[in-house]
Amino acid sequence: MNVISVDGLSKSYGKGTTQVNALQDVSFQVNQGEFVAVVGASGSGKSTLLHLLGGLDKPSGGYVHIDGENLYAFKEKERAVFRRRKIGFIFQSYNLIPVLNVEENIQLPLLLDHRQPDKAYINDLIRTLGLHERRKHLPSELSGGQQQRVAIGRALAYRPAIILADEPTGNLDSANGREVIELLKLSVRQYHQTVIIITHDMNIAAEADRVLHLQDGRLQSDTRSLGRGV
Amino acid sequence: MRSYGAMAGKYLKQQRKRTILTIVGIVLSVALISALGTMGQTLKDNLIQNTKYQDGAFYFGYDEPTPELYDSLRKHVLVDQLGYYRAGEPRPLDNSVDVTIAEADGDALQLFPIHLYKGRLPAAPDELAVEQWILERLPGSPGLNGSTQLTGPGGEPRDYRIVGILNNDKISQVNGDSLAFTLADPANMRIDAEAILLLTLKSGVDISDQIDDFTKLNSSLFTNNTLLAYMGESGDDNLNTALAVIFGTLIGLVVLSTVAVIYNAFHIAVLERVRQFGLLRTLGATPAQIRNLVLREATVLSTIGVPVGLLVGWFGLWCALWLMTQVGLKILMMETFELTFHWWIFAGSFAIGYVSVYLAAWLPARKASSVSPVDAAKGAGGIVRETYRRARIPSLLSLAGVEGRMASNNIRRNRTKFRITTFSIVISIMLFIVFHYFTQQMLTMTTTTNEADRIAFGLTRAAVADESGNAPAPGELIPDELVEEIGALPGVENVYGVYPSITFPSLVPETKLNGDIRTDTSVNYEKTNVGGVENNQVWTRIVIYDEAGLQQAAKYLHSGTTDPGKLAEADNVLLIQTIKPVLNNGKRKIMDLARYKVGDKISVWTNSGTPGEEPNIREVTVAGILTESPFDSPYQGSMLTIISAQTTFAKLLDEAAGEYPPSEYNAERRGLEIALQDGADAEPIRTKLQDIARSHPGSSLNDYAEHQKETRNFNLQMRIFVYGFLVVIGVIGSLNIVNTVQTNLLLRRREIGLLQAVGMTMGQIRKMATSEGVWFGVIGSFWGILLGVLMSSFLHKQLNNVQGFPFQFPWGASLIACAAALIVGLISVQGPLRKMEKANLLEELREEA
């Protein structure tokens, strides 16, 4: 079943001679439960694609359908609500809220929706992430790997259908990076979530069900790993 | 955490320094507005009280009433108090003074300016309140509660009991006619053209609206102008409008600066967190939720800051005034001086504080909610999009080396921050200049402060023969030893000689006369042709100052010298050419009559009073020009004033022997005026002077000590207000600058750490920050002075509707404000810089932006 459907997606910045086409006519579909890696050189349009999939930016052309809903037909506010319910983001630089502790950072998407968090689930999540001892710590008191685990926890808190991760291991050493990927894979298995991950690391890409290769804003190839996928 | 909204509180708690800076901004602003409101209101109350004391508490009156008018006023629903007052004929006493008995009913005794010194006001038609000085001259020289027989208001002899002693009035002593008060007999009240009715209206009645209706009842209505003007109820709409515009402008300015300070504090705090708000957007926060978060912070901050600000404002003011009265003015007994509490000022400050915070929060909140989540997600570094503008003209700062160039780039890189910082300095400077200008003008308008203020006693002596039949010669009336003796009394500040004065026409050429006099006033100087040259004949008062007088005159010197030695030689004189004529529109205006300069010669026509004679012209040389008269009233209406030494005066007198016979006129001292130090005890001096007067036949002592003390006290109170105002404005303005500059710097700690990391020394950073501070100071000063002066000139236009005077560029205030802004700016960067110097470089770099 298609959970993401991208059709003729384009994004350009600037005008006239200074116009940069970050993304040109990209189309693909992603099924539920797929673990997709997006690879490509710097400036190939990976992050732009991820931002457009998450409804953070507006495309210059084309469509993004998530769960059958046209993401860009929503109004600003509706898109924000849609995002917090359906999409979880993980960034290379963690982007945690510095004044909130581990637990609060993880619960934040639920609180934004005026919902009381499911204590058992959150506790389970924190334990799974190995953050139980540090649940009351502020981000500044955590290591990079721990901070990224909090970011993953936050992305999983709402049990979103889709997790978008922008080089989540970019700032981590290989052991911590490995751990993060295992957690993401676990969430695909455990909660049947769809994960799209941007990476430079071909080892990570090799573990994905599918690899989308972008070059100069175009989708160069769409490779399914042998023996994996749906 | 129960809801995302709790994040606001967490932000504030974690970012303690930023929160405190913001709260300090709010506290300062609310303190400013409540302190200024309280001071303004107290000032107004004080002026009203003083006017009631000086001119009476009535709103208006009728000086030719009829019995019908009295009846209709008694029944009038709007009338609160209605007083009847009727002065009798002056009745001569034996010793060449008159006493006039006025009858007044209970209301009139309250409404009329009667200044009780001892005892009480009369409560029966046979009771009397009299001035202190006349007491011993009344038949039987009664004391308080003594009896005397006088001619009553109706002309019948009557026994009176003295129940009250009134303060001495200067004019009544000079004229030798004293006013005494008795209670009118209700059965014998004679309401005729000799009587006066005095009224107040019930509270809440719009007085200015009613004046026309009351004039219709009887056209002899007169108003208590000054009181009504201070109450904002003048019959002159122009005056009411002018006052409303003036106070509206001042309040507007203060409100504007309040909003600016709060906006400034809040805006910077929000601006620096825009990325965090962007992050929330990536998590699915709606713009409304972000706005809510910022407004929630605003609520918390204002809930702390506004009440604290109110307290700080009130107690700060209280402490400042207490200190001023304790330290500087302890000698003065300021019993009447107290702050008045007005709930509306607190409510107003409260409302303005809250509204300002929300206003200040609303714009940044909108900005925060509209921040692009993509930018936030991209993370590191440029959180706030900084629109670096390439300068068209290279900045002067570039001359200060690489640090200067960095400073110049820093200033230009963020337009909003630049504007906020500059605006905050501009508003501080402008506020100071405008308030300085306004308060100084207020002082000039409400107080006449010259050396005459300190004169408490006057001693004059006529050449009367003593028991042995010897009359003193003119030069011996007041011997020098007597002057020295009085001058040595404790509490005496100065003793000035009183000399005769004469008035001659001066011949002022057209080129020296200010043409505005002809166009703006009805003053018209007669043209005189002497020796084939046509000149304007301007009346000129010539007076003598002794050395003590000339010493005081130096304070009023515009140009030239007041050196007694210089004035004694070669017909040198001092000139006062500034006058205050009545303009064609009925207002008074201070302006120059002539345009003489030091060294110019003035032709005095000494025999104009004897027609047919060949004109006798004598030239005197202007050695110095004074801005106003140090004694007497500061300005003449249409005359020049020449101050000369005794020798020059004697020479002029010689020339005018025809008009001023030497048998009656001379240049000798005939009296003394005694000025007291502030807070001096007048009683021993009074006793001593009374002794002197008794032992020198022909002497008479005038006693204005009480009145002088009151005037002096009022003037000092006004000064306290004015300087209190300026201190408050200065402190708040400075703190505003400190807050802005320090916030700006503290929020750039990480960046400065980065600069250190790439090899900038702390010295270089200091130079960079200092250059920025100086540059902000220069730009702020430029706009501050420009706007301040424009605003002052606008206020001057409005004040001109009240009383005319020339606009003077507020140089002093401008310079003080700019120098203070620069110094405060420079000092305030030092603290944060020192802190950064001590801090760990890595910590700074690691700190989340």
Interface residues (C-beta under 8 A of the other chain):
Chain A: S47 H51 G54 L56 D57 E76 K77 A80 V81 F82 R83 R84 R85 I87 F89 F91 Q92 S93 N95 I97 P98 V99 L100 E104 Q107 L108 P109 L111 L112 D113 H114 Q116 L138 P139 S140 R154 D166
Chain B: M1 R2 S3 Y4 M7 K10 Y11 K13 Q14 Q15 Q276 L279 L280 R281 T282 L283 G284 A285 T286 P287 A288 Q289 S372 P373 V374 A376 A377 K378 G379 A380 E848
